[in-house]
Amino acid sequence: MNLFNVYERFDITPVKAEGCYVYGSNGEKYLDLYGGHGVISVGHNHPVYTKAISDQMSTISFYSNSVIIPIQSTFAEKLSKVSGYPDYNLFLCNSGAEANENALKLASFHTKKSKVIAFKNSFHGRTSAALNVTDNNKISAPINKQGIETIFVEINDIDELKKAFDTEGVCAAIIEGIQGVGGLDEPSEQFLGELRSLCDEYQVVLILDEIQSGYFRSGKFFAHHFSGIKADIISMAKGMGNGFPIGGILIHPDIEASYGLLGTTFGGNYLACAAGCAVLDILNEENSVENVNYLEMWLREELTSIAQIKKVKGKGLMLGIEFDFPIKELRTKLLFDSKIFTGASMNPNLLRILPPLTVKQEELIVFIQALKQHLS
Ligand SMILES: Cc1ncc(COP(=O)(O)O)c(C=O)c1O
């Protein structure tokens, strides 16, 4: 049987990974500054993380959500201490798209409306509702296009935003804390404040997609914490499980739960929660947020001293390095000549880095040196 061929793949076969490094089948060692699309938050195979999962595996790995699973509450408790949303409720699922799917569905249940305001260049996932609010026609099949009516607004255009709210029947507005796939654009503090007020005025549920920008990646637990506003629903995934599939939404206490409203077979399983708890423990014990903030400051200084770099976008360790030429060749050289993984985005001139939050300065020095070498 062949694999359904939907991925353009590098000819690299990772067989082992540790910290910031991935090892190929021919013994090559790669510096991972991309973390498999921003997933690796505490480093590959962190010993505390692997122990937590294997300890859990040796007791119980799975039962469905028809029984009491105390590690879900342990995880919620840990999350309540760092998320800035201690009074919100947690629903657990398995991926980012699923988190947004449930967030949108809940907003629709709550308001009994169905239209959505989303933003140009957004990416929220490939399932039905999540795809409808994603600004990319190429990945939308005819079956998806009959779905939700979505009004796409230019990020930071307040006039256009106000006009969108004149539409009847809007249940939700969904926005990324910092755009990932779209190319690291982000809503300004003023724009988020305006969005919050309009959502209040029109009784629209504000969903903050922190799937990529959450979990301290931006230098705060959620990127929207820079603005001081609160969302009604926050979606999370990626860094949450450091590679173990887990997603979730934090839900405003005014949005009421009822039996059967949402559901999942695998969401909140023991292993995912063990992974999730370990990630939060490690981030806390290693004070990763300090590392992120220090390294962002240092990296910005280093990067802005390189003449070919036009702009450094993003926050924390979610950075986009913009050139005035396409980065495809540079990225290939970084990977195959310097053995450094980096990422791309919808903006062809933008090199994206999403390293583990535990990355060390000496590892980033290697990156800067390689970048300078390939640009000279
Ligand atoms: C902001 C954002 N939302 C949603 C998703 C979808 O997540 P998943 O691939 O886990 O379904 C992604 C994935 O890249 C993302 O970056």
The ligand as an SDF file (V2000), in Angstrom:
LIG
                    3D

 16 16  0  0  0  0  0  0  0  0999 V2000
   -3.1180   29.2190   14.0930 C   0  0  0  0  0  0  0  0  0  0  0  0
   -3.4560   27.8010   13.7360 C   0  0  0  0  0  0  0  0  0  0  0  0
   -4.7040   27.3610   13.9400 N   0  0  0  0  0  0  0  0  0  0  0  0
   -5.0610   26.0950   13.6540 C   0  0  0  0  0  0  0  0  0  0  0  0
   -4.1500   25.1980   13.1400 C   0  0  0  0  0  0  0  0  0  0  0  0
   -4.5710   23.7820   12.8290 C   0  0  0  0  0  0  0  0  0  0  0  0
   -3.9730   22.8940   13.7190 O   0  0  0  0  0  0  0  0  0  0  0  0
   -3.8830   21.3350   13.3810 P   0  0  0  0  0  0  0  0  0  0  0  0
   -2.9270   21.1780   12.2540 O   0  0  0  0  0  0  0  0  0  0  0  0
   -3.4010   20.7230   14.6690 O   0  0  0  0  0  0  0  0  0  0  0  0
   -5.2490   20.8860   13.0330 O   0  0  0  0  0  0  0  0  0  0  0  0
   -2.8410   25.6200   12.8940 C   0  0  0  0  0  0  0  0  0  0  0  0
   -1.8480   24.7080   12.3010 C   0  0  0  0  0  0  0  0  0  0  0  0
   -0.8560   25.0830   11.7260 O   0  0  0  0  0  0  0  0  0  0  0  0
   -2.4760   26.9510   13.2040 C   0  0  0  0  0  0  0  0  0  0  0  0
   -1.2450   27.4220   12.9840 O   0  0  0  0  0  0  0  0  0  0  0  0
  1  2  1  0
  2  3  1  0
  2 15  2  0
  3  4  2  0
  4  5  1  0
  5  6  1  0
  5 12  2  0
  6  7  1  0
  7  8  1  0
  8  9  2  0
  8 10  1  0
  8 11  1  0
 12 13  1  0
 12 15  1  0
 13 14  2  0
 15 16  1  0
M  END
$$$$
